[in-house]
Amino acid sequence: MPLPYGNCGIKYLTAWRRRPVNERHEKYQIRRMTHAAFHPDFRAEPYWWLAAPPEDDRGTPLPARADFVIVGSGFAGLSAALEAARGGADVVVLDGGPLGGGASSRSGGMVSSGQKLVLTEALAGLPAAKQIAALEDSKATFEFLKELVTRENLDADLQLCGRFFGAFTPAHLATLRRNAETLHAKTGVTIRILSREEQHEEVGSNYFHGGFVVEEYGGLHPAKLNLALRNAARSAGARLFSHARVQGTQRDGAGHLVKTERGDIRATHVLFATNGYTDAADPWLRKRIVPVRSYQIATEPLPPGLMDKLIPRRRMVTDSRKELTYARPSPDGTRILLGCRPGAMPGEPEDMALALRARMLRIWPELAPLRLTHAWGGYVGMTADRIAHVAEHDGVMHAVGCNGNGVALMTYLGWHAAQLILGRTNRRAFFADIPFPAVPEPVGRSWFVPLASAAYHLRDLAANPAEVVAERLGRPGEPLTGTTSKES
């Protein structure tokens, strides 16, 4: 039976998604047993959870009140909890699902500073002084994360390994050169531009058409960082509760009444750190966040020596497609992890896994014999201005809007939000001092994200039709030979 992702229309996929869960599960079980791409122990959950699974902490009743209620157990919420608890506040963290089960433990675990603000031109319309402030604070997020990991002795496998940005087409290389020069000029990072011939120093593939390397970039184990932050927050006195979905908040004298599925809590301060999982509990905030689905896969361990050929310096790797591809070695250097948004319509991780695998094999055909052990998805929180925000509305604080760049940024913003709430700083970061625009009404509708994703796909198709078609047909890339093209 052809896979729904590969050949269905919206009508077919809608019908598939409406089938009973047990029927879909049975078909996936059959597919896992018969499709050569899946390892016998394949799991539709993050690879990261092998070392640091989410927690179920719902056995203890919720307290009647707290100084500080934080909604969300991701990087921002836990960083805020740690800072507030260390400051002497009585802190409660609530999550609608398991602790650490959201985007923070589902991400690619790539760590940067202000580079994405430059590359996406998110700051282009701001006055020069605001742009400078944004870049300074963005760089501070990277330094803050490194300092936090060291100060708290967090077991997170942080590695300052650098990142390779690869050109999807020869024309994209010129754009990447300009981006690299802008990055160096505005952020001071160390840049090295590579031709297609030179790129094999960084990535063993003919897929890219040159690119550039940023040295001030890193990677870590996101679920281990989340677990370490949970433990640090608890050690500081914070109390964490899973499966306590917040249904809403309302003013209660000088504080707030936080209504949850497990009961109500009176709080002096409330912080929403829900990012791509923001829901109707805060209608104002929900109008400002668009959840965008992203998917990833993990291979089984590579044979000895193969990683040295594919990613010799263990860099993080991304390309210049609109449907961005990001890949990396696992922190222990044994597996390849690859992610992207592989189509206009969301689907089950098993279906998406085959689309991602097709793209992976276009980059590294040597991985064809290896099976997939994990596939998963998660929601990224996007904003209309492509900038994160930490501020207050109607007495409730928020720290949201990672826009796909959240490991260092959200950790920093959670800390800064706690400082602002507790009056421990007189300085407001750039992200706390700008308007937070609502997403235009049509964007908020459920049909917009699939259409936007389809538009990205069409732009990639126009830029490099042969590559996109070959990927969709499931053709592996050409193995490395002794010669390379000089078209770049």
C-alpha positions, 0 to 999 in steps of 0.5 A: 500500500502506498504511504499516505504522505507520498501520494495522497491529497488533502482529502485522502489524508484527512480521511486517514487521520480520522481513522480510529487510532487502533486501526492506524496503529495496527497498520504502522505495526505492520509497516514497521515489521515489513519496511526495510527502513525501520529497525525492529525496535523502532520507536515513534518518539524522540531518540533523546528520551533514551537517556532522559525520558519525560517524567510523570509527577502527578501523584502529589496534590497541587498546592492551594497557593504559590508565589510564582506559578510557571506554565510549561516545563521547557527550557524557559519555564525551568530556567525561570523556576531555577532563578525564582526559587534561588531568589527565595520564591515559592515556585510551582511549575505546571505542565499539561503533559509529562514534565519535559515532554514538549519541544525542549526534549524534541529539538535538534539540540543546536545552540547559537546566539544571534545568527538567525536574527541576521539570516532571516532579516527579522531585524531589518525594519528596526532602527539601528539602535534596536538592531544593535541591542537585539544582536547584543542580547542575542549573543548574550543568550549563548554566553548565558547558556554556557555559563549556566551549564558550568555554574550548575554543573548541568549534564547536557553534553554541550559541545562547541563544535561549529556549524556548516551552512550548505548551499542547496543550489549554486545560486544560493552560494552567493546568498550564503556568502553575503549572509556570512559577511553580514554575520561577521560584521554584525556579530563578530563570529568567526566565518569561513566560506567554502567552495564546493571543492572545499566543503568536503573538509566539513561534510562528506557529500556532493549534495551541497554547492559550497557554504560557510562555517560558523565556529561559535556554534554548538550542540547538546543533548536537549532532553538531558539539559531539560532533565538537569534543569528539572533537577536543579529547579527541584534542588532549589525548592521548586515544585514540578507537576505533570498532567496539570493543564492550565485552563485559564487565569483570572485576576484575584485581588493583587494576584491571580487564580490559576485554574487547572485540570487538577484544581486551582492555585492562587499565585502572586505571579504567573509566567506562561512559557508554553511557546509552540504549545500555547493553547486557549489558556491564554487567548491573547498569547495564542493569537501571537504564536503559530505552532509549526510542526517539525520532524526528526529521525535517528539512524541506528549506530554507524559502522566504525569510521563512517562518521569520520567520512560524513561529518569529519569535524562533528559539526551541526549541518543545515542547508539553504532550503526554505524547507530547512534541513538540519542534521547532526551527529548524536552527542556520542558520535554514533548516529546521524540525526536529521530533521526538517518539515517534509511536506505541506500536510502533517502526518504520523512520525512513521510516514514523515520518517520515510520522507526525511530518510529520502532527503538524508540519502540524497545527502549521504547515500552511504547511509542506505543500509542503516535503519531508523530507530526513532522518528518524532515530531514537535511544535516550534513557536513562530511569531509574526515578527520572527522575534521572541518576546518576554513581557507582561500582558494584563498582569501575566508574564510570558516568554515565548517565540523561539522561531526555531532557535530556542535552546539558548534563547529560551533558557535566557528568556526564562531567567530574564522573565524571573528577574523582571517579575521578582524585581531583581534587575532594572534592565529590560532586554531587547526582547522585553522592550518591543511590541508583540504583534498579533498574527494576522487573522488568516494566519491563525487559521488551521489551513494557513500553515499547510499552505505556507509549507506548500509555498516553501516546497514550491520555492525549493522546487523552482530553485532546484527541480531535479533535486526535489524530484529525485528526493520525492522519487526516493533516489539516493544521492550519487556516491562520492567520487574523486572529482567534484563539480566546479559550478559554484 
